[in-house]
Amino acid sequence: MALVKAAVKAEKLFSCYPKSLQLPEPDIVQVLSGNIFDERIKLCEKYYNTQLFLCEKLKNSIFSTDKYWFAESVERELNVDEIYQVLNFSDLKNSLEYKYLFDNENSKKTRVFKHLEEKYSNNFDPWNYQLKVYEKVRFNTLLILIKRNFLENIKIADMGCGNGEFIKLLLFNNYKLIKGFDFLPQPIEYAKNSIKNVEFFNLDFMGAIEYCRIRSTDLFVFSDCLYYIHITEYLNLLDFIGSYFQDCYILISGSTHMDIKEYLAATMKYFIVLDGNVLEKGNTTYLSILFQQKKQL
C-alpha cells in the first residue's frame, strides 16, 4: 500500500529458521536496526542527564526494581551502559510485583484486572511512563519504526493504550489518525480528559478489533500488553484479524524474559516480518517487531 515508505524486507533473514516459526535470536534482528541503537543511547543520555532531579519521586515507584534502579543510579552516578545492567532479569523475577502478576496462571485474568484497576484508582500514571527514562526510550524505538515505514496519514489503533502516553508522542510527531483502546475504564477516562482530538474506548482486544473491523484501520500497536492474555486467546485474535482485514500491519513490543517470542512467532501465521528494533537492558532483550499481513491467495 502507498503508506509504506521504506520498509526493510526482512523475511529472507528468517528463511533459515524452522517452519515452526521460531523467532530468530536478537543478533539477527539487530541487523534491521542499523544505526538506531546508537541514536537510542544518545537519547537515553539526554533524558537521564535532564531528569536526575526527579529521582526522589521515582524512588516511590510501584515496582521495587524501579526503586532500586533509580536509587542506585543517583548514589553511584551510573553511566548509561551501567543503567541497563542494574535493572536485570533476576531483579525483576524476584520482585513481588512480578510474582503477583505472572507466577500463578489460575484466575490470572481476574487478578490482573483487579490489580491494575486498583493501581489506576488513585494514580494517573501508575507505571511512571511520564518519568521513567527507560520507558521514554522504549516509546521512541516504537516511534522510529513507525516513522521509518509509514506516512503520517496511516490509521493507527493503540491496543492497551493505558492513559495514552504513547499516543501523545504520536500526536507530537503529526500522526493524527489514532484510536486508543484499553480494557480498564480508569486510564481511558484519564486519556479522554487529557488528550483532545483522539477517540478512546473501554474495550478488550477482541472488542477493539471488532470496532476497527467496521472502520478503516492500517496499524495495530501492541506495546508491552500481550502478557495479559493467554497465547490461545491471542491466536484467536489473529484468526479474527486474518479473516476480516486484507492489508494491515501489527507492531508488537515486549521483553524476551516474558516470552514475547511466543507471541511474535504466532503472529507469523498471518504476517511477515517487515522491520524491527532491539533494545538491550542488562540481561534482558526488548524486541519491537513490525509485521505486514500476508497477501491472501
N, C-alpha and C positions, 0 to 999 in steps of 0.2 A: 504494500500500500504506500501511498505518497507520503505518509507520515514518517517513514523511516528515512533518516538522512545518511548515516554512515555505519550501518550495522556490521559488526565483525562476525563473519560466518565461522563459528567455532565448532560446528558439528564434526568436522573432519578430525579434530583433535580427539574426539571421543570415540572414533570408529574402532580403535584398538581395544576398547573395553568390551566385556561380555555383553551379550544381548539381554542380560538380566537388568540392564540399565543402571548399573552402579555408577555413581558419580566419581570422576577421577580425583586423584589426590590434589591438594591445594596448589602444588607447584605447577601442575598443568593449567589450572585456572588462572594462575598468576600471569601466564603468557598473555592473557586477554587484557591485562591491566595496563601494560605499557609503563609510562612514567607516572601513572596516577598515584602509586604508592608514595613516591617522593612528595607529591603535592599534598597528600594526606598528612604526612609527617609535619610539613611546614604549617598546615592548617592547625594541627594539634598543638604545635608550639605556640602559635598565635593565641589560641583560646586559653591554653594553660597559663601563659605569661600575663594575660589580661584579667584572669578571674581568680587569682590567688586570694583576693580579699573575701571571696565567698566561702572559703573553706570552713569557717566556723559554723555556718549554716549547713553546709554539706555534711559535716560530721554527724548531724542528726538525721541523716538519710535513713530510709526504711531498711535497706539491705545492710547487714553487718559488714559485708565485703566493701561496700562503698565507704563506710566509716573508716575502715582500715586503709583503704586506698588513699583517701584524701588526707587523713591524719599523718600517714607516713610520708606522703609526697611533700607536705609542708615542712614537717620536722626534719626530714633528711634532705630536702631540696633536690628531689629526684629530677633527672632529665627525662625527656620524652621516652627514650628507649626503656628506661627502668620502670616507668609508669606501667608499660604494657606487661611487665613481669610481676608487678605487685598483685594485681587482681588475677591470680592464676586459677587454674582448674580446681585444685584441691581446696582452695579457699571457698570457692563458690559451692562446691559439692558439700562442704561441711557446714554451710550456713543454714540456720534454722528455716529461713525463708524458702530455700531450695527444697529442703526435705519436706516441708509442709505442702508445697505445691506439686511436687513431682514424684516423691518416693512411693506413694500408695495410689494405685490405679483405681481402687474401689471408690465409687462415688466421686471420682476426680472432678467431673464437670460441675457438680453441685457445690463442692467445697471451693473450687477455684472461683466460681461465680460469687459466692458469698464473701470470700476473702477479698476479691477485687472490689466488690461493691462497698465493703467496709473501708477499704483504702480511700476510695473516691468520696466517701460520705462527708469527710471533713478536710479534704485536701484536693486542690485543683490539679496538682501535678505530683502524684504520689511517687512516680518514677524519677522525678527531678530531671525531666527531659530539657527543661529550660536552663539548667545549671550545669549538668554533667558535661565535662569535656569530651568524654568518650562518645556520648550519645550525639553530640553535635557533629563529631567527625563521622560517626556511623550514618547519620542522616545525609551528610554531604556525599558519602560514597553512593547512596541511592540516587541523589540528585545528579551526580556525574553520569551515571548510567542512562538516566532519562534524557539529559541534555545531549548526550553523545549519540542518541539513537532516534529522537523524536523532535518534531517541530512543536511549537507552542500551542497548536490547535488540537493536540491529542486530548481525548476524553478519558479522564482517569477516575478510577474507583479505589479509594483508600480503605482497604478491608481491615477492620480492627484499628480504626484511626485514633481511638482514645480521645484526648482533648484537642486533637488537631494540630499538634506541633509540627509534624512533617508537612501538613497542608499549608501552614503558614510559610514554610520555606519554599514550597512550590509556587505559591501566590507571589512571593517576593521575586521569583525568577520568571514571572509572566506566564505561568501555567494557570489558566483561569477556569478551565472546564473540568471541575473536580466535584466529586461527591464523596462524603465520608460516612462510613458505617461502623457501628460498634454494638455489641450485644448488651453493654451496660448503659443504663439510662443516664447516670450522673455525668460521665465525661461528655456524652452527646449534648447535654444541656449546657455544660461549660463551653463547649465548642460553639454552639449556636449563639451564645451570648457574647463571645469574644471575637468571632470571625464572621465577617459580613460577605455577602455575595457567594456563599457556598451552602449547598443543601446538606444537612446531616440527618441520618436516620438511625433509630434504635432498632437494628435488625441483626440477626445472626448471619453467618456466612451464607447459608442457603437462601435465607430471605433476601439478602443483599444481591445475590446472583439472580434471583427471580426478578427483583426490581430492575436490575441492569439489563435483563433479557428484553424487556419491553421498551427500553430506552437505549440509545446507542452508547456503547462503551468500548474503548480500544484497549485500555491497560488496567489490569487488576494488580494492586500492590498489596502484598502480604509481608509487612515489616515486623519481624520478631513476634508473630502472633499465632503461628500454626501449631505451637506446642499445646495450645489449649483445646485442640480437638484430636481425636484418635486418628491414626493413619487410615483406617477403614472409612471414617467419615470424610476424610479428605479425598479419598478415591471416589466416593460417591459424588463429591462436589466437582471433581474433574470430569466425571461422566456427564454430569449436568452441563458443564461448560462446553464439553466436546459436542454435545447434542444440539445446543442452541446458539452457539457462536461460530462464525465461519472464518473470521480473520482477526484474532485478538492476541494480546500479549499478557504474560504474567511475570511480575518481578517479585522474587522471593528473597528474603534475607533472614539469616539466623546463624547461630554459632554451632560448630560441629559437635561440641560436647553435649548438645541437647538433641542429637540425632536428626539435624536438619537434612542430612544427606538422604535419609529415608523419604522425606517429602519431596526433595529435589528429584530423586530417582523416579518416584511415582509420577511426577509432572511430565516426565519424558515419554509417557504413554501417548500423550496427545500433542506434546510440544517439543520443539528442538531448541537447543541452547543457542542463543544469539550473541550474548555478551556477558561479561562478568567482572567482578572485583573481589579482591581478597584483602582482609584487614586482620593483621596478627595482633593478639593481645595475650602476652605471656605464653602459656601452653595452649591457648585456645585460638582456633582459626574461625574468623567470621566471614561467611560467604554471602555475596549478593549476586544472584544469577538472574538474567533476563531471558525469558523464553518466548518463542514465537510459535503460534499454533500451526500444526502440520496441515498441509493442504489436503482436503478430503478428495478421495478419488471418485 
